Amino acid sequence: MKELSVPAVYVRKDGTQTQVNATPGRTLFRAENQYGVTVRTESRDFLVAASELPDEPERGDAIVYAGNRYEVLAPNGEPVWRWSGSYRWTRRIHTKEIGGT
């Protein structure tokens, strides 16, 4: 994974910034609305080593990458991050692009 990572900045809600190596990805979420219609939402994900980001990501944090800002969040009440891989070394953080830096 390290070979595919790119430099990014993780920004906590309080403004604290941490340089991280992140691997961009995506997740497709599906949920039914009140009318039974399936709604699809795609998130931009960033895979970050837990050792680089020891505290859990929280809704409202952000990742700055390639001149864009991505807010940490997930649709439909889903958790904003999950473990990636079986050894819990990497966090998959769900985000949405919210504009330039």
PDB file as gemmi writes it, atoms N, CA and C in Angstrom:
CRYST1    1.000    1.000    1.000  90.00  90.00  90.00 P 1                      
ATOM      1  N   MET A   1       0.812  -1.179   0.000  1.00  0.00           N  
ATOM      2  CA  MET A   1       0.000   0.000   0.000  1.00  0.00           C  
ATOM      3  C   MET A   1       0.867   1.260   0.000  1.00  0.00           C  
ATOM      4  N   LYS A   2       1.974   1.237   0.676  1.00  0.00           N  
ATOM      5  CA  LYS A   2       2.824   2.427   0.773  1.00  0.00           C  
ATOM      6  C   LYS A   2       3.275   2.904  -0.606  1.00  0.00           C  
ATOM      7  N   GLU A   3       3.469   1.982  -1.543  1.00  0.00           N  
ATOM      8  CA  GLU A   3       3.901   2.364  -2.883  1.00  0.00           C  
ATOM      9  C   GLU A   3       2.831   3.157  -3.617  1.00  0.00           C  
ATOM     10  N   LEU A   4       1.563   2.976  -3.245  1.00  0.00           N  
ATOM     11  CA  LEU A   4       0.461   3.658  -3.910  1.00  0.00           C  
ATOM     12  C   LEU A   4       0.009   4.913  -3.172  1.00  0.00           C  
ATOM     13  N   SER A   5       0.640   5.216  -2.055  1.00  0.00           N  
ATOM     14  CA  SER A   5       0.185   6.341  -1.239  1.00  0.00           C  
ATOM     15  C   SER A   5       0.700   7.674  -1.779  1.00  0.00           C  
ATOM     16  N   VAL A   6      -0.016   8.713  -1.379  1.00  0.00           N  
ATOM     17  CA  VAL A   6       0.322  10.073  -1.762  1.00  0.00           C  
ATOM     18  C   VAL A   6       0.342  10.930  -0.494  1.00  0.00           C  
ATOM     19  N   PRO A   7       1.098  12.027  -0.497  1.00  0.00           N  
ATOM     20  CA  PRO A   7       1.097  12.887   0.686  1.00  0.00           C  
ATOM     21  C   PRO A   7      -0.236  13.625   0.815  1.00  0.00           C  
ATOM     22  N   ALA A   8      -0.718  13.714   2.046  1.00  0.00           N  
ATOM     23  CA  ALA A   8      -1.960  14.424   2.348  1.00  0.00           C  
ATOM     24  C   ALA A   8      -1.830  15.025   3.740  1.00  0.00           C  
ATOM     25  N   VAL A   9      -2.766  15.879   4.089  1.00  0.00           N  
ATOM     26  CA  VAL A   9      -2.789  16.495   5.415  1.00  0.00           C  
ATOM     27  C   VAL A   9      -4.121  16.151   6.067  1.00  0.00           C  
ATOM     28  N   TYR A  10      -4.060  15.580   7.270  1.00  0.00           N  
ATOM     29  CA  TYR A  10      -5.271  15.287   8.033  1.00  0.00           C  
ATOM     30  C   TYR A  10      -5.496  16.459   8.982  1.00  0.00           C  
ATOM     31  N   VAL A  11      -6.685  17.054   8.927  1.00  0.00           N  
ATOM     32  CA  VAL A  11      -7.005  18.241   9.725  1.00  0.00           C  
ATOM     33  C   VAL A  11      -8.136  17.902  10.693  1.00  0.00           C  
ATOM     34  N   ARG A  12      -7.836  17.989  11.983  1.00  0.00           N  
ATOM     35  CA  ARG A  12      -8.855  17.765  13.018  1.00  0.00           C  
ATOM     36  C   ARG A  12      -9.783  18.972  13.108  1.00  0.00           C  
ATOM     37  N   LYS A  13     -10.955  18.762  13.684  1.00  0.00           N  
ATOM     38  CA  LYS A  13     -11.919  19.857  13.846  1.00  0.00           C  
ATOM     39  C   LYS A  13     -11.331  21.038  14.603  1.00  0.00           C  
ATOM     40  N   ASP A  14     -10.388  20.757  15.512  1.00  0.00           N  
ATOM     41  CA  ASP A  14      -9.772  21.834  16.295  1.00  0.00           C  
ATOM     42  C   ASP A  14      -8.651  22.546  15.538  1.00  0.00           C  
ATOM     43  N   GLY A  15      -8.386  22.137  14.289  1.00  0.00           N  
ATOM     44  CA  GLY A  15      -7.370  22.774  13.470  1.00  0.00           C  
ATOM     45  C   GLY A  15      -6.017  22.092  13.484  1.00  0.00           C  
ATOM     46  N   THR A  16      -5.821  21.100  14.358  1.00  0.00           N  
ATOM     47  CA  THR A  16      -4.558  20.361  14.413  1.00  0.00           C  
ATOM     48  C   THR A  16      -4.340  19.634  13.089  1.00  0.00           C  
ATOM     49  N   GLN A  17      -3.139  19.756  12.536  1.00  0.00           N  
ATOM     50  CA  GLN A  17      -2.823  19.140  11.250  1.00  0.00           C  
ATOM     51  C   GLN A  17      -1.749  18.076  11.401  1.00  0.00           C  
ATOM     52  N   THR A  18      -1.913  16.986  10.648  1.00  0.00           N  
ATOM     53  CA  THR A  18      -0.950  15.889  10.651  1.00  0.00           C  
ATOM     54  C   THR A  18      -0.653  15.492   9.213  1.00  0.00           C  
ATOM     55  N   GLN A  19       0.643  15.443   8.856  1.00  0.00           N  
ATOM     56  CA  GLN A  19       1.036  14.951   7.542  1.00  0.00           C  
ATOM     57  C   GLN A  19       0.876  13.429   7.535  1.00  0.00           C  
ATOM     58  N   VAL A  20       0.203  12.897   6.510  1.00  0.00           N  
ATOM     59  CA  VAL A  20       0.006  11.452   6.399  1.00  0.00           C  
ATOM     60  C   VAL A  20       0.274  11.006   4.970  1.00  0.00           C  
ATOM     61  N   ASN A  21       0.526   9.726   4.815  1.00  0.00           N  
ATOM     62  CA  ASN A  21       0.564   9.101   3.498  1.00  0.00           C  
ATOM     63  C   ASN A  21      -0.771   8.385   3.348  1.00  0.00           C  
ATOM     64  N   ALA A  22      -1.496   8.697   2.282  1.00  0.00           N  
ATOM     65  CA  ALA A  22      -2.838   8.149   2.093  1.00  0.00           C  
ATOM     66  C   ALA A  22      -2.964   7.525   0.709  1.00  0.00           C  
ATOM     67  N   THR A  23      -3.735   6.464   0.632  1.00  0.00           N  
ATOM     68  CA  THR A  23      -4.041   5.842  -0.651  1.00  0.00           C  
ATOM     69  C   THR A  23      -5.488   6.158  -0.986  1.00  0.00           C  
ATOM     70  N   PRO A  24      -5.732   6.918  -2.069  1.00  0.00           N  
ATOM     71  CA  PRO A  24      -7.110   7.251  -2.429  1.00  0.00           C  
ATOM     72  C   PRO A  24      -7.872   6.011  -2.907  1.00  0.00           C  
ATOM     73  N   GLY A  25      -9.164   6.007  -2.613  1.00  0.00           N  
ATOM     74  CA  GLY A  25     -10.044   4.935  -3.046  1.00  0.00           C  
ATOM     75  C   GLY A  25     -11.464   5.444  -3.073  1.00  0.00           C  
ATOM     76  N   ARG A  26     -12.428   4.524  -3.107  1.00  0.00           N  
ATOM     77  CA  ARG A  26     -13.825   4.924  -3.078  1.00  0.00           C  
ATOM     78  C   ARG A  26     -14.671   3.782  -2.531  1.00  0.00           C  
ATOM     79  N   THR A  27     -15.849   4.140  -2.020  1.00  0.00           N  
ATOM     80  CA  THR A  27     -16.820   3.160  -1.551  1.00  0.00           C  
ATOM     81  C   THR A  27     -18.180   3.579  -2.079  1.00  0.00           C  
ATOM     82  N   LEU A  28     -18.951   2.600  -2.531  1.00  0.00           N  
ATOM     83  CA  LEU A  28     -20.303   2.847  -3.002  1.00  0.00           C  
ATOM     84  C   LEU A  28     -21.265   2.394  -1.909  1.00  0.00           C  
ATOM     85  N   PHE A  29     -22.072   3.324  -1.407  1.00  0.00           N  
ATOM     86  CA  PHE A  29     -23.087   3.015  -0.405  1.00  0.00           C  
ATOM     87  C   PHE A  29     -24.439   2.924  -1.103  1.00  0.00           C  
ATOM     88  N   ARG A  30     -25.281   1.993  -0.660  1.00  0.00           N  
ATOM     89  CA  ARG A  30     -26.634   1.861  -1.201  1.00  0.00           C  
ATOM     90  C   ARG A  30     -27.611   1.812  -0.044  1.00  0.00           C  
ATOM     91  N   ALA A  31     -28.731   2.516  -0.198  1.00  0.00           N  
ATOM     92  CA  ALA A  31     -29.776   2.501   0.819  1.00  0.00           C  
ATOM     93  C   ALA A  31     -31.113   2.771   0.139  1.00  0.00           C  
ATOM     94  N   GLU A  32     -32.171   2.243   0.718  1.00  0.00           N  
ATOM     95  CA  GLU A  32     -33.505   2.519   0.201  1.00  0.00           C  
ATOM     96  C   GLU A  32     -34.060   3.746   0.887  1.00  0.00           C  
ATOM     97  N   ASN A  33     -34.718   4.615   0.096  1.00  0.00           N  
ATOM     98  CA  ASN A  33     -35.364   5.778   0.699  1.00  0.00           C  
ATOM     99  C   ASN A  33     -36.778   5.382   1.141  1.00  0.00           C  
ATOM    100  N   GLN A  34     -37.544   6.334   1.617  1.00  0.00           N  
ATOM    101  CA  GLN A  34     -38.873   6.051   2.161  1.00  0.00           C  
ATOM    102  C   GLN A  34     -39.854   5.531   1.122  1.00  0.00           C  
ATOM    103  N   TYR A  35     -39.528   5.682  -0.169  1.00  0.00           N  
ATOM    104  CA  TYR A  35     -40.399   5.208  -1.241  1.00  0.00           C  
ATOM    105  C   TYR A  35     -39.943   3.878  -1.828  1.00  0.00           C  
ATOM    106  N   GLY A  36     -38.914   3.291  -1.238  1.00  0.00           N  
ATOM    107  CA  GLY A  36     -38.415   2.015  -1.715  1.00  0.00           C  
ATOM    108  C   GLY A  36     -37.445   2.118  -2.876  1.00  0.00           C  
ATOM    109  N   VAL A  37     -37.020   3.332  -3.202  1.00  0.00           N  
ATOM    110  CA  VAL A  37     -36.071   3.552  -4.294  1.00  0.00           C  
ATOM    111  C   VAL A  37     -34.658   3.439  -3.737  1.00  0.00           C  
ATOM    112  N   THR A  38     -33.815   2.687  -4.420  1.00  0.00           N  
ATOM    113  CA  THR A  38     -32.430   2.550  -3.991  1.00  0.00           C  
ATOM    114  C   THR A  38     -31.643   3.797  -4.370  1.00  0.00           C  
ATOM    115  N   VAL A  39     -31.001   4.388  -3.375  1.00  0.00           N  
ATOM    116  CA  VAL A  39     -30.190   5.586  -3.578  1.00  0.00           C  
ATOM    117  C   VAL A  39     -28.729   5.183  -3.426  1.00  0.00           C  
ATOM    118  N   ARG A  40     -27.926   5.533  -4.416  1.00  0.00           N  
ATOM    119  CA  ARG A  40     -26.492   5.228  -4.387  1.00  0.00           C  
ATOM    120  C   ARG A  40     -25.707   6.487  -4.072  1.00  0.00           C  
ATOM    121  N   THR A  41     -24.747   6.357  -3.177  1.00  0.00           N  
ATOM    122  CA  THR A  41     -23.866   7.462  -2.823  1.00  0.00           C  
ATOM    123  C   THR A  41     -22.437   6.945  -2.855  1.00  0.00           C  
ATOM    124  N   GLU A  42     -21.561   7.666  -3.540  1.00  0.00           N  
ATOM    125  CA  GLU A  42     -20.155   7.264  -3.608  1.00  0.00           C  
ATOM    126  C   GLU A  42     -19.325   8.199  -2.744  1.00  0.00           C  
ATOM    127  N   SER A  43     -18.461   7.617  -1.936  1.00  0.00           N  
ATOM    128  CA  SER A  43     -17.566   8.441  -1.125  1.00  0.00           C  
ATOM    129  C   SER A  43     -16.140   8.308  -1.635  1.00  0.00           C  
ATOM    130  N   ARG A  44     -15.368   9.371  -1.463  1.00  0.00           N  
ATOM    131  CA  ARG A  44     -13.932   9.313  -1.728  1.00  0.00           C  
ATOM    132  C   ARG A  44     -13.308   8.823  -0.434  1.00  0.00           C  
ATOM    133  N   ASP A  45     -12.587   7.744  -0.502  1.00  0.00           N  
ATOM    134  CA  ASP A  45     -11.955   7.174   0.683  1.00  0.00           C  
ATOM    135  C   ASP A  45     -10.455   7.431   0.655  1.00  0.00           C  
ATOM    136  N   PHE A  46      -9.878   7.444   1.846  1.00  0.00           N  
ATOM    137  CA  PHE A  46      -8.432   7.525   1.989  1.00  0.00           C  
ATOM    138  C   PHE A  46      -8.015   6.433   2.961  1.00  0.00           C  
ATOM    139  N   LEU A  47      -7.098   5.594   2.536  1.00  0.00           N  
ATOM    140  CA  LEU A  47      -6.561   4.546   3.396  1.00  0.00           C  
ATOM    141  C   LEU A  47      -5.284   5.084   4.037  1.00  0.00           C  
ATOM    142  N   VAL A  48      -5.280   5.110   5.366  1.00  0.00           N  
ATOM    143  CA  VAL A  48      -4.167   5.678   6.118  1.00  0.00           C  
ATOM    144  C   VAL A  48      -3.732   4.667   7.175  1.00  0.00           C  
ATOM    145  N   ALA A  49      -2.430   4.462   7.309  1.00  0.00           N  
ATOM    146  CA  ALA A  49      -1.903   3.546   8.326  1.00  0.00           C  
ATOM    147  C   ALA A  49      -2.313   4.034   9.711  1.00  0.00           C  
ATOM    148  N   ALA A  50      -2.781   3.130  10.542  1.00  0.00           N  
ATOM    149  CA  ALA A  50      -3.188   3.486  11.906  1.00  0.00           C  
ATOM    150  C   ALA A  50      -2.024   4.091  12.683  1.00  0.00           C  
ATOM    151  N   SER A  51      -0.809   3.682  12.375  1.00  0.00           N  
ATOM    152  CA  SER A  51       0.361   4.230  13.072  1.00  0.00           C  
ATOM    153  C   SER A  51       0.571   5.718  12.754  1.00  0.00           C  
ATOM    154  N   GLU A  52       0.100   6.176  11.594  1.00  0.00           N  
ATOM    155  CA  GLU A  52       0.229   7.584  11.222  1.00  0.00           C  
ATOM    156  C   GLU A  52      -0.907   8.429  11.788  1.00  0.00           C  
ATOM    157  N   LEU A  53      -2.007   7.776  12.148  1.00  0.00           N  
ATOM    158  CA  LEU A  53      -3.185   8.479  12.639  1.00  0.00           C  
ATOM    159  C   LEU A  53      -3.762   7.685  13.809  1.00  0.00           C  
ATOM    160  N   PRO A  54      -3.104   7.759  14.967  1.00  0.00           N  
ATOM    161  CA  PRO A  54      -3.492   6.901  16.091  1.00  0.00           C  
ATOM    162  C   PRO A  54      -4.881   7.190  16.672  1.00  0.00           C  
ATOM    163  N   ASP A  55      -5.345   8.449  16.607  1.00  0.00           N  
ATOM    164  CA  ASP A  55      -6.678   8.772  17.110  1.00  0.00           C  
ATOM    165  C   ASP A  55      -7.720   8.483  16.036  1.00  0.00           C  
ATOM    166  N   GLU A  56      -8.899   8.044  16.457  1.00  0.00           N  
ATOM    167  CA  GLU A  56      -9.950   7.719  15.498  1.00  0.00           C  
ATOM    168  C   GLU A  56     -10.403   8.952  14.725  1.00  0.00           C  
ATOM    169  N   PRO A  57     -10.596   8.801  13.422  1.00  0.00           N  
ATOM    170  CA  PRO A  57     -11.157   9.898  12.638  1.00  0.00           C  
ATOM    171  C   PRO A  57     -12.577  10.200  13.127  1.00  0.00           C  
ATOM    172  N   GLU A  58     -12.962  11.468  13.034  1.00  0.00           N  
ATOM    173  CA  GLU A  58     -14.284  11.889  13.484  1.00  0.00           C  
ATOM    174  C   GLU A  58     -14.982  12.696  12.401  1.00  0.00           C  
ATOM    175  N   ARG A  59     -16.308  12.611  12.384  1.00  0.00           N  
ATOM    176  CA  ARG A  59     -17.121  13.413  11.467  1.00  0.00           C  
ATOM    177  C   ARG A  59     -16.746  14.888  11.660  1.00  0.00           C  
ATOM    178  N   GLY A  60     -16.528  15.584  10.554  1.00  0.00           N  
ATOM    179  CA  GLY A  60     -16.152  16.993  10.624  1.00  0.00           C  
ATOM    180  C   GLY A  60     -14.660  17.244  10.488  1.00  0.00           C  
ATOM    181  N   ASP A  61     -13.826  16.202  10.670  1.00  0.00           N  
ATOM    182  CA  ASP A  61     -12.402  16.343  10.363  1.00  0.00           C  
ATOM    183  C   ASP A  61     -12.289  16.494   8.841  1.00  0.00           C  
ATOM    184  N   ALA A  62     -11.095  16.711   8.333  1.00  0.00           N  
ATOM    185  CA  ALA A  62     -10.918  16.868   6.888  1.00  0.00           C  
ATOM    186  C   ALA A  62      -9.578  16.307   6.447  1.00  0.00           C  
ATOM    187  N   ILE A  63      -9.511  15.995   5.170  1.00  0.00           N  
ATOM    188  CA  ILE A  63      -8.262  15.580   4.538  1.00  0.00           C  
ATOM    189  C   ILE A  63      -8.030  16.519   3.364  1.00  0.00           C  
ATOM    190  N   VAL A  64      -6.830  17.075   3.297  1.00  0.00           N  
ATOM    191  CA  VAL A  64      -6.459  17.954   2.188  1.00  0.00           C  
ATOM    192  C   VAL A  64      -5.512  17.162   1.293  1.00  0.00           C  
ATOM    193  N   TYR A  65      -5.902  17.059   0.024  1.00  0.00           N  
ATOM    194  CA  TYR A  65      -5.138  16.252  -0.929  1.00  0.00           C  
ATOM    195  C   TYR A  65      -5.287  16.864  -2.322  1.00  0.00           C  
ATOM    196  N   ALA A  66      -4.185  17.059  -3.007  1.00  0.00           N  
ATOM    197  CA  ALA A  66      -4.162  17.552  -4.394  1.00  0.00           C  
ATOM    198  C   ALA A  66      -4.952  18.849  -4.554  1.00  0.00           C  
ATOM    199  N   GLY A  67      -4.840  19.747  -3.583  1.00  0.00           N  
ATOM    200  CA  GLY A  67      -5.499  21.036  -3.676  1.00  0.00           C  
ATOM    201  C   GLY A  67      -6.980  21.030  -3.346  1.00  0.00           C  
ATOM    202  N   ASN A  68      -7.509  19.891  -2.942  1.00  0.00           N  
ATOM    203  CA  ASN A  68      -8.924  19.786  -2.585  1.00  0.00           C  
ATOM    204  C   ASN A  68      -9.074  19.415  -1.116  1.00  0.00           C  
ATOM    205  N   ARG A  69     -10.211  19.806  -0.560  1.00  0.00           N  
ATOM    206  CA  ARG A  69     -10.524  19.500   0.839  1.00  0.00           C  
ATOM    207  C   ARG A  69     -11.677  18.506   0.854  1.00  0.00           C  
ATOM    208  N   TYR A  70     -11.514  17.451   1.665  1.00  0.00           N  
ATOM    209  CA  TYR A  70     -12.502  16.387   1.781  1.00  0.00           C  
ATOM    210  C   TYR A  70     -12.944  16.280   3.236  1.00  0.00           C  
ATOM    211  N   GLU A  71     -14.243  16.445   3.478  1.00  0.00           N  
ATOM    212  CA  GLU A  71     -14.761  16.343   4.840  1.00  0.00           C  
ATOM    213  C   GLU A  71     -14.998  14.882   5.203  1.00  0.00           C  
ATOM    214  N   VAL A  72     -14.596  14.513   6.414  1.00  0.00           N  
ATOM    215  CA  VAL A  72     -14.807  13.147   6.901  1.00  0.00           C  
ATOM    216  C   VAL A  72     -16.275  12.994   7.263  1.00  0.00           C  
ATOM    217  N   LEU A  73     -16.964  12.117   6.533  1.00  0.00           N  
ATOM    218  CA  LEU A  73     -18.370  11.820   6.800  1.00  0.00           C  
ATOM    219  C   LEU A  73     -18.782  10.588   6.017  1.00  0.00           C  
ATOM    220  N   ALA A  74     -19.945  10.055   6.340  1.00  0.00           N  
ATOM    221  CA  ALA A  74     -20.484   8.901   5.627  1.00  0.00           C  
ATOM    222  C   ALA A  74     -22.003   9.023   5.607  1.00  0.00           C  
ATOM    223  N   PRO A  75     -22.641   8.527   4.552  1.00  0.00           N  
ATOM    224  CA  PRO A  75     -24.094   8.647   4.442  1.00  0.00           C  
ATOM    225  C   PRO A  75     -24.844   7.616   5.285  1.00  0.00           C  
ATOM    226  N   ASN A  76     -26.125   7.857   5.471  1.00  0.00           N  
ATOM    227  CA  ASN A  76     -27.051   6.889   6.061  1.00  0.00           C  
ATOM    228  C   ASN A  76     -26.669   6.412   7.455  1.00  0.00           C  
ATOM    229  N   GLY A  77     -25.997   7.242   8.226  1.00  0.00           N  
ATOM    230  CA  GLY A  77     -25.638   6.845   9.577  1.00  0.00           C  
ATOM    231  C   GLY A  77     -24.516   5.816   9.656  1.00  0.00           C  
ATOM    232  N   GLU A  78     -23.830   5.587   8.547  1.00  0.00           N  
ATOM    233  CA  GLU A  78     -22.699   4.652   8.533  1.00  0.00           C  
ATOM    234  C   GLU A  78     -21.538   5.254   9.323  1.00  0.00           C  
ATOM    235  N   PRO A  79     -20.650   4.419   9.860  1.00  0.00           N  
ATOM    236  CA  PRO A  79     -19.449   4.950  10.520  1.00  0.00           C  
ATOM    237  C   PRO A  79     -18.573   5.678   9.500  1.00  0.00           C  
ATOM    238  N   VAL A  80     -17.821   6.683   9.945  1.00  0.00           N  
ATOM    239  CA  VAL A  80     -16.994   7.473   9.022  1.00  0.00           C  
ATOM    240  C   VAL A  80     -15.689   6.777   8.650  1.00  0.00           C  
ATOM    241  N   TRP A  81     -15.361   5.695   9.336  1.00  0.00           N  
ATOM    242  CA  TRP A  81     -14.167   4.930   8.986  1.00  0.00           C  
ATOM    243  C   TRP A  81     -14.377   3.474   9.380  1.00  0.00           C  
ATOM    244  N   ARG A  82     -13.553   2.610   8.791  1.00  0.00           N  
ATOM    245  CA  ARG A  82     -13.553   1.186   9.159  1.00  0.00           C  
ATOM    246  C   ARG A  82     -12.147   0.648   8.926  1.00  0.00           C  
ATOM    247  N   TRP A  83     -11.882  -0.490   9.538  1.00  0.00           N  
ATOM    248  CA  TRP A  83     -10.585  -1.124   9.324  1.00  0.00           C  
ATOM    249  C   TRP A  83     -10.526  -1.698   7.920  1.00  0.00           C  
ATOM    250  N   SER A  84      -9.367  -1.630   7.318  1.00  0.00           N  
ATOM    251  CA  SER A  84      -9.129  -2.228   6.016  1.00  0.00           C  
ATOM    252  C   SER A  84      -8.059  -3.293   6.203  1.00  0.00           C  
ATOM    253  N   GLY A  85      -8.364  -4.508   5.853  1.00  0.00           N  
ATOM    254  CA  GLY A  85      -7.427  -5.612   6.064  1.00  0.00           C  
ATOM    255  C   GLY A  85      -7.712  -6.315   7.371  1.00  0.00           C  
ATOM    256  N   SER A  86      -7.163  -7.483   7.523  1.00  0.00           N  
ATOM    257  CA  SER A  86      -7.484  -8.317   8.683  1.00  0.00           C  
ATOM    258  C   SER A  86      -6.621  -8.040   9.915  1.00  0.00           C  
ATOM    259  N   TYR A  87      -5.575  -7.240   9.798  1.00  0.00           N  
ATOM    260  CA  TYR A  87      -4.694  -7.016  10.938  1.00  0.00           C  
ATOM    261  C   TYR A  87      -4.888  -5.666  11.623  1.00  0.00           C  
ATOM    262  N   ARG A  88      -5.859  -4.869  11.140  1.00  0.00           N  
ATOM    263  CA  ARG A  88      -6.166  -3.559  11.725  1.00  0.00           C  
ATOM    264  C   ARG A  88      -4.959  -2.620  11.722  1.00  0.00           C  
ATOM    265  N   TRP A  89      -4.253  -2.616  10.625  1.00  0.00           N  
ATOM    266  CA  TRP A  89      -3.123  -1.712  10.466  1.00  0.00           C  
ATOM    267  C   TRP A  89      -3.510  -0.463   9.687  1.00  0.00           C  
ATOM    268  N   THR A  90      -4.618  -0.536   8.943  1.00  0.00           N  
ATOM    269  CA  THR A  90      -5.001   0.547   8.039  1.00  0.00           C  
ATOM    270  C   THR A  90      -6.457   0.951   8.268  1.00  0.00           C  
ATOM    271  N   ARG A  91      -6.679   2.265   8.333  1.00  0.00           N  
ATOM    272  CA  ARG A  91      -8.043   2.789   8.446  1.00  0.00           C  
ATOM    273  C   ARG A  91      -8.520   3.253   7.060  1.00  0.00           C  
ATOM    274  N   ARG A  92      -9.738   2.871   6.695  1.00  0.00           N  
ATOM    275  CA  ARG A  92     -10.387   3.370   5.485  1.00  0.00           C  
ATOM    276  C   ARG A  92     -11.320   4.488   5.933  1.00  0.00           C  
ATOM    277  N   ILE A  93     -10.993   5.722   5.560  1.00  0.00           N  
ATOM    278  CA  ILE A  93     -11.732   6.902   6.004  1.00  0.00           C  
ATOM    279  C   ILE A  93     -12.627   7.396   4.875  1.00  0.00           C  
ATOM    280  N   HIS A  94     -13.930   7.480   5.135  1.00  0.00           N  
ATOM    281  CA  HIS A  94     -14.892   7.925   4.128  1.00  0.00           C  
ATOM    282  C   HIS A  94     -14.997   9.455   4.151  1.00  0.00           C  
ATOM    283  N   THR A  95     -15.004  10.076   2.981  1.00  0.00           N  
ATOM    284  CA  THR A  95     -15.063  11.529   2.895  1.00  0.00           C  
ATOM    285  C   THR A  95     -15.946  11.969   1.734  1.00  0.00           C  
ATOM    286  N   LYS A  96     -16.160  13.272   1.677  1.00  0.00           N  
ATOM    287  CA  LYS A  96     -16.852  13.905   0.547  1.00  0.00           C  
ATOM    288  C   LYS A  96     -16.091  15.179   0.211  1.00  0.00           C  
ATOM    289  N   GLU A  97     -15.836  15.391  -1.083  1.00  0.00           N  
ATOM    290  CA  GLU A  97     -15.128  16.610  -1.498  1.00  0.00           C  
ATOM    291  C   GLU A  97     -16.003  17.832  -1.223  1.00  0.00           C  
ATOM    292  N   ILE A  98     -15.388  18.842  -0.600  1.00  0.00           N  
ATOM    293  CA  ILE A  98     -16.149  20.054  -0.271  1.00  0.00           C  
ATOM    294  C   ILE A  98     -15.534  21.303  -0.898  1.00  0.00           C  
ATOM    295  N   GLY A  99     -14.529  21.143  -1.746  1.00  0.00           N  
ATOM    296  CA  GLY A  99     -13.957  22.290  -2.434  1.00  0.00           C  
ATOM    297  C   GLY A  99     -12.457  22.381  -2.325  1.00  0.00           C  
ATOM    298  N   GLY A 100     -11.945  23.486  -2.809  1.00  0.00           N  
ATOM    299  CA  GLY A 100     -10.497  23.718  -2.797  1.00  0.00           C  
ATOM    300  C   GLY A 100     -10.010  24.166  -1.420  1.00  0.00           C  
ATOM    301  N   THR A 101      -8.698  24.182  -1.295  1.00  0.00           N  
ATOM    302  CA  THR A 101      -8.106  24.555  -0.001  1.00  0.00           C  
ATOM    303  C   THR A 101      -8.099  26.034   0.220  1.00  0.00           C  
TER     304      THR A 101                                                      
END                                                                             
